[in-house]
Amino acid sequence: MEFDRPEKRQRTGEDASVHRSDIWFDDGNVVLQAENVQFRVHRILLARHSSIFKDIFSVPQPLGGTEIAVEGCPLVHLTDSAADVHYALTKLFSLFVPGNEPKAPSVAELTASLRIGHKYLILHLWNDAVARLRSTFPSTLKGLIERLKEGSTDIMTDDTATAIRVPHSENLSQLVEVVMEVELQTVLPALCYRVLVLEPLETIIDSNFLLSDHTRAILLGGRARLRDMTTEHISAWARAQTHTADVSAEMPSQAICRQARYDFCLDASQKRLPIGPWTHELPTDLCLRCHKAARLCLTGMVNTAWSKLPGTFGLPSWEKLQDFQIA
């Protein structure tokens, strides 16, 4: 959303490049400034939503008239981005155009809710964002498998998304840094995993998305460990001598079965992460014993990958993961 340039007015000590946001209530009694953008709002509404703002507004103003004021309102400087503050205020005060509120927030909008809600202890922003994250990146294996099914619309690039929009100018991996920042550990394993599933390797490496080296290392290291896990399990199954000795007309020959095992192993080890719909798609040219052995192998692989998933991304075990909570 573009910001309207303010009308010219005399202002001592103020930078001429400061802009007035479209969030500007004429009867507001406090002005927030983030970067070079100002927002005029009602302090009582901010204080009602946030104990942090309540404390800020309760600090006595200095005597002698030296405080900075904008159109008679005290000016509070924030260290947050103007975009984050704009979205947070829009959502907090329900300023969306009627009937035009998106079904799902973008990555940038979700991170704004998380950062502002966490920093200023604003339940309305925080609870909605956290509930959305926990649903999209569940802490149960069953929940993750459901989210990984083909046809899931919870994460999409357009307005058909039911949980999170990821426009082409954004990247799901950007959420990882914010979720670490606001201390939502139970969300991180499935979030990191879905980033690896949904985002091409090039976008994680791409510096255009401003990921820290630490976040890249977590994602790329986790990807390598998960791929190794797939290779280890599938290779052990492929090498095992499980082919049924008695060959009937309805059963593939040993050579056909062996080739099917080899092709499946090669495809899985080169392309697959250990949890996903592909673990239920076995080759049709396997004999009964190899098919059964493959099913046991894949089930064991999925369960092992899930139990080790937090550690794969440098986190404590599942039972030790903790989330920040607003009391």
C-alpha positions, 0 to 999 in steps of 0.5 A: 500500500502506498503512503500519501505525502503529508501536507506541508507544515512547519515542524521544528527538527523534523526531516522533510522526507517524513511521510504521513501514512494513510492511517491518520485519524484526525482525532488521534492523540499520538503519532507513531513513527517507523522509519520515515512514516508516521501514523496518527492513532488513538493511544487508548486503543493501543494501550488496550491491546498492548501492555507495552504501549500502555507503559510507554504512554504512562511515562511522564512527559518532560517539563519545559515543552521540549518534547517533540510533537506533531500537530499537537500529538506526542511523537513516539519513535518505533524501531520497527519497519514501516511496512510491519507497523502499517499492516499491524495497525491495519489488522489491529483496527480492522482497516481493511477495505470491506470485502477485500480482506485477503483470505490468507496473509502473505509471508510479509504480513504474517511476519509483521503480525509475529514481530509486532505481536511478540514485541509489544505483547499484542494478543490479537496479532499474536494469537491469530498468527500462531494459530495459523502457523501451528495449523500449517506446520503441525507438530504431529506426523499425521498432521504433517503428512496431511499437509504434504498431500498433493492438492493441499491449498494451505500454501499457495502463491495467489489468493486461493491460499487458505493459510499463507500466501507466498507471492513470487516476490517472497519466499517461505524460507523467510518465515524460518528466521522470524519464527526462530526470532519469536521463539516458536520452537514447536513450529520450526521442524515442520516449517523447515521441512515444508520449506525444503519440499516447496522451495527449489534449492536455488531460492534457498541459496539465492541472496535476493531473499536476504536470509542470514547465513545461519538460516541458510546453514540450518536449511541446507544442512537439514536437507543434506541430512534428510536426503542421507536418511532416505538413501540409507534406508532405501539402499538397505532395502534394495540390497536385501535378498527378499525376492520370492523364490517361487515365480508364478505367472502372476509374479514378476521375475527376479530380474524384473523385480531387481530392476524395479528395486534399483530404479525406485532406489535411484529415484528416491535417493536422488530426489526424495525427502523421507516424509511425503506421499511418495512413500505410499507409491511403490513400484508395481513390478515388485514381488510380494516379499519385496513389496512387503519389505519395502513397505516396512522399510518406508514406514520405519524411515518415515517414523525415524525421520519424524522422531529426528526431525527437530535435531535435523534442524539443530533443535532439541528433541520433540518433548523439549521444544518450547514456545513463547507465550504471552501471559 
